[in-house]
């Protein structure tokens, strides 16, 4: 489970409105639903999933940047379905590469809920999908939530990915029986504090940004 909190962030710039609403009691609509049949079909398709994640965060923009490398095994038994999809709710995609081959991004590829791949674009065995994207910060407490505290006028971020909200942060196979390891890099202003559920391996600072 990916857990990310960013604390003690920079003050809100002049002209930026404060969002003092708490996520408690707000609309927690689930968006596009993954059916039991779809989840069962995909669990037969996919194995050995892992993600390499990068996020670019600041205290100004209402969207965050991200990149994900999804590595996974496509099983032979997946021939009963012609496509594989990654969940990704209401983001924007700037580029996709599959096994080092660039793919066009259009509404057939990405419908605002899922990113679709034909079997002809994949290979039996291990595959690598690289996606660059942006996504709005959450306003209802699910996904990656952004909050401006009216007391100190600072920006705070935290993630809530359960039970079906990981795909509101990054493209992934968002179902509990496709378990994956992940490597996470977060780039922020140097004065921010980033907390995850594992201790960082290293911290570097360049031009007022740290990661």
Residue pairs with C-beta under 8 A, 6 or more apart in sequence:
1 161
1 162
1 197
2 53
2 159
2 161
2 166
2 169
2 182
2 184
2 196
2 197
3 159
3 161
3 196
3 197
4 55
4 144
4 157
4 158
4 159
4 184
4 186
4 194
4 195
4 196
5 156
5 157
5 158
5 159
5 194
5 195
5 196
6 57
6 156
6 157
6 158
6 186
6 188
6 192
6 193
6 194
6 195
7 156
7 192
7 193
7 195
8 154
8 156
8 191
8 192
8 193
9 59
9 154
9 155
9 156
9 157
9 188
9 189
9 191
9 192
10 58
10 59
10 154
10 155
10 189
10 191
10 192
11 59
11 152
11 153
11 154
11 155
12 18
12 59
12 148
12 153
12 154
12 155
13 59
13 60
16 60
16 148
18 148
18 150
18 153
19 139
19 146
19 147
19 148
20 148
20 149
20 150
21 139
22 147
23 138
23 139
23 140
23 141
23 142
23 145
23 147
24 141
26 139
26 140
26 141
27 140
28 140
28 141
28 142
29 140
30 164
31 89
31 90
31 113
31 168
32 87
32 89
32 113
32 114
34 87
34 164
34 174
34 175
39 175
39 177
41 80
41 81
42 84
42 85
42 173
42 175
42 178
43 175
43 177
43 178
44 75
44 77
44 78
44 80
45 74
45 75
45 77
45 78
45 81
45 84
46 72
46 73
46 74
46 75
46 78
46 84
46 173
46 178
47 72
47 73
47 75
48 71
48 72
48 73
48 126
49 70
49 71
49 72
49 73
49 173
49 178
49 179
49 180
50 70
50 71
50 72
50 180
50 181
50 182
50 183
51 68
51 69
51 70
51 71
51 170
51 172
51 180
51 181
51 182
51 183
52 68
52 69
52 71
52 182
52 183
53 66
53 67
53 68
53 170
53 182
53 183
53 184
53 185
54 66
54 67
54 68
54 184
54 185
54 186
54 187
55 64
55 65
55 66
55 184
55 185
55 186
55 187
56 64
56 65
56 66
56 187
57 64
57 157
57 186
57 187
57 188
57 192
58 188
58 189
59 154
59 155
59 189
62 136
62 137
62 146
63 92
63 134
63 135
63 136
63 137
64 134
64 135
64 137
64 144
65 132
65 133
65 134
66 132
66 133
66 134
66 135
66 169
66 170
67 130
67 131
67 132
67 133
68 130
68 131
68 133
68 170
68 171
68 172
69 128
69 129
69 130
70 86
70 128
70 129
70 130
70 131
70 171
70 172
70 173
71 126
71 127
71 128
72 126
72 127
72 129
72 173
73 125
73 126
73 127
74 84
74 119
74 122
74 123
74 124
74 125
74 126
74 127
75 124
76 124
78 84
78 119
78 124
79 119
81 119
82 118
82 119
83 116
83 117
83 118
83 119
84 116
84 117
84 119
84 122
85 114
85 115
85 116
85 117
86 114
86 115
86 117
86 129
86 131
86 167
86 171
86 172
86 173
87 113
87 114
87 166
87 167
87 171
87 172
87 173
87 174
88 110
88 113
88 114
88 115
88 131
88 133
88 167
88 170
88 171
88 172
89 112
89 113
89 143
89 167
89 168
90 112
90 113
90 135
90 136
90 168
91 133
91 134
91 135
91 136
91 171
92 133
92 134
92 135
93 105
93 110
93 115
93 131
93 132
93 133
93 171
94 105
94 132
94 133
94 134
95 102
95 105
95 130
95 131
95 132
96 102
96 103
96 105
96 109
96 115
96 129
96 130
96 131
97 103
97 129
97 130
97 131
98 117
98 121
98 122
98 127
98 128
98 129
98 130
99 122
99 123
99 127
99 128
100 128
101 121
103 109
103 121
108 116
109 115
109 116
110 116
115 131
115 171
117 129
129 171
131 171
133 170
133 171
135 143
135 144
135 168
135 169
135 170
137 143
137 144
137 145
137 146
137 157
138 144
138 145
138 146
138 160
138 168
139 145
139 146
141 160
142 160
142 161
142 165
142 168
143 159
143 160
143 161
143 165
143 168
143 169
144 157
144 158
144 159
144 168
144 169
145 157
145 158
145 159
145 160
146 155
146 156
146 157
147 155
147 156
147 157
147 158
148 154
148 155
148 156
149 156
159 169
161 168
161 169
163 176
164 174
165 174
166 172
166 174
167 174
172 180
173 180
184 196
185 211
186 194
186 196
186 211
187 209
187 210
187 211
188 194
188 209
188 210
188 211
189 208
189 209
189 210
190 205
190 208
190 209
190 210
192 210
194 200
203 210
203 211
204 210
204 211
